[in-house]
Amino acid sequence: MNVVHKHLFATITNCMKSNDSYLNKKNSYLVDTRLEHLHVRAEYEENLPGSQKELSKLNDFSTPLKRLQCLKRVVTLCTRLVEAAKSDNCKRDGGYLLDLVEYHF
């Protein structure tokens, strides 16, 4: 299965080169984006270094399951404070989560 994934991944990567370069160009414009631009509350900022470190490991995994588990750990790290707030019966909206994940990419 791993051999099939490597071959398939290489083929897809080759087909998507132009899209990747376009996305990289767009990402270069986002270097100066700050959390407040994304309307993310300041209390979530402390979760970002750990989740960024975990997200940087994504390309180390070759199987879809391992990559999914890595993304799950990233989301868990980002929402760690939210789970603590739920135990305090605080109401939180979930709209910030997408902003946090997009900020990493």
GULO-820790 format. One record per atom (N, C-alpha, C, O): residue in one letter; x, y, z. Coordinates in steps of 0.1 Angstrom, whole numbers, plus 5000, padded with zeros to 4 digits. Example, Ala and Ser with C-alpha at 12.3 -4.5 7.8 and 13.67 -1.06 7.14 Angstrom:
2
A513249435078 A512349555078 A513249675078 A514249675085 S512849785071 S513749895071 S512950005079 S513450115080 
# end
This chain:
105
M500849885000 M500050005000 M500950135000 M500550224993 N502050125007 N502850245008 N503550274995 N503650394991 V503850174987 V504450194974 V503450254964 V503750344957 V502250204965 V501150264957 V500950414960 V500850494952 H500950434973 H500750574978 H501850664973 H501650774968 K503150624974 K504250704969 K504150734954 K504350844950 H503750624946 H503650644932 H502550744928 H502650834920 L501350724935 L500250804933 L500450944937 L500051044930 F501050964949 F501351094954 F502351174944 F502151294942 A503351104939 A504251164929 A503551214917 A503751314912 T502651124912 T501851164900 T500951284902 T500851374894 I500251274914 I499351394917 I500151514919 I499751624914 T501251504926 T502151624928 T502551684914 T502551804913 N502951604905 N503351644892 N502151714885 N502451814878 C500951664886 C499851724879 C499451854886 C498851944879 M499751874898 M499251994906 M500352094907 M500152194915 K501452084900 K502552184902 K502152324900 K502552414908 S501352354890 S500952494887 S500052544898 S500152664902 N499152464903 N498352504914 N499152534927 N498852624934 D500152444929 D500952464940 D501752594940 D501852664950 S502252624928 S503052754927 S502152874929 S502552974934 Y500952864924 Y499952974926 Y499652984940 Y499553104945 L499352874947 L499052884962 L500252934970 L500153014979 N501452894966 N502652944973 N502853094971 N503253174980 K502453144959 K502553284956 K501553364965 K501853464971 K500353304966 K499253374974 K499753364989 K499453464996 N500353254993 N500753245007 N501853345011 N501953395022 S502653385001 S503753475004 S503153615007 S503853695014 Y501953645002 Y501353775005 Y500753775019 Y500453885024 L500553655025 L499953645038 L500953645049 L500553625061 V502253675047 V503253675057 V502953765068 V503253735080 D502453885065 D502153985075 D500753975082 D500354055089 T500053865079 T498753845085 T498953805100 T499753725104 R498153875108 R498253855123 R496853795127 R495853795120 L496853735139 L495653675145 L494553775146 L493353735143 E494853895149 E493753995150 E493054025137 E491954065136 H493854005126 H493254025113 H492253915110 H491253935102 L492453795116 L491553685114 L490453685124 L489553585125 H490453785133 H489453785144 H489553665154 H488553615159 V490753625156 V490953515166 V491353585179 V492153675180 R490653535189 R490853595203 R492353565208 R492953465204 A492853655216 A494253655220 A494553535229 A495653485229 E493553475236 E493753365245 E494153235237 E494753145243 Y493953235224 Y494253115216 Y495753125211 Y496253025205 E496353245212 E497653265207 E498653175213 E499653125206 E498553135226 E499453055232 E499452905227 E500452835229 N498352865221 N498252735215 N499052725202 N499252615197 L499252835195 L499752825181 L501152765180 L501352685171 P502152795188 P503452735186 P503452585186 P504152525177 G502752525195 G502752375195 G502052325184 G502452225178 S500952385180 S500152335168 S500952365155 S500852285146 Q501652475154 Q502452495142 Q503552385141 Q503852345130 K504152355152 K505252255152 K504652125148 K505352055140 E503552085153 E502851965149 E502451965134 E502651865127 L501952075129 L501552085115 L502752075106 L502652025095 S503952125111 S505152115102 S505551965100 S506351945091 K505051875108 K505451735107 K504551665096 K504751545094 L503551735091 L502551665082 L503251595070 L502851485067 N504151655064 N504851595052 N505751475056 N506251415047 D506051455069 D506851345073 D506051215072 D506651105072 F504751225071 F503851105070 F503451075056 F503151165048 S503450945052 S503150915039 S501850845037 S501250845026 T501250805048 T499850735046 T498750835050 T498950925058 P497650825043 P496550915046 P496150915061 P495751015067 L496150795067 L495750775081 L496650855090 L496250925099 K497950845088 K498950915096 K498851065095 K498951135104 R498551105082 R498351255080 R497051305087 R497051415093 L496051225086 L494751255093 L495051265108 L494451355115 Q495751175114 Q496051175128 Q496851295132 Q496651355142 C497751335123 C498551455125 C497651585126 C497751665134 L496751595116 L495751705116 L494851705128 L494551805133 K494551585133 K493751575145 K494451635157 K493851705165 R495751595158 R496551655169 R496651805168 R496651875178 V496751855155 V496852005154 V495552065159 V495652165166 V494452015155 V493152065159 V493052055174 V492552145181 T493451945180 T493351925194 T494252035202 T493852085212 L495452055196 L496252155202 L495652295201 L495752375211 C495052325190 C494452465188 C493252485197 C492952595202 T492452375200 T491252395207 T491452355222 T490452345229 R492652335227 R492852295240 R492152385250 R491552345260 L492252525248 L491652615257 L490152615256 L489452635266 V489652585245 V488152575243 V487652465252 V486552475258 E488252345252 E487852235260 E487852275275 E486952235283 A488852345279 A488952395293 A487752495296 A487152485307 A487452575286 A486352675288 A485052595289 A484152645296 K484852495281 K483552415282 K483352355296 K482252355301 S484452315302 S484252255315 S483852365326 S483352335336 D484152495322 D483752605331 D482352655327 D481952755332 N481752585318 N480352625313 N480352755306 N479352825307 C481452795299 C481452915292 C480952885278 C481252775272 K480252975272 K479852965258 K480853015249 K481353125251 R481252935239 R482252985229 R481652945215 R480952855213 D481953035205 D481552995192 D482652925185 D483852935189 G482352845175 G483352755169 G483952815156 G484752755150 G483552945153 G484053005141 G485453035140 G486053045129 Y486153045152 Y487553075152 Y488352955148 Y489552975143 L487852835149 L488652715146 L489152715131 L490352685129 L488252745122 L488652745108 L489752855106 L490652835098 D489552975112 D490553075111 D491953035116 D492953065110 L491952955127 L493252915133 L493852815123 L495052825121 V493152725118 V493752625109 V494152695096 V495252655091 E493452785091 E493852855079 E495052935081 E495952955072 Y495252995093 Y496453065097 Y497652985096 Y498753035092 H497552855099 H498752765098 H499152745084 H500352735081 F498152735075 F498452705061 F498852825054 F499252825042 
# end
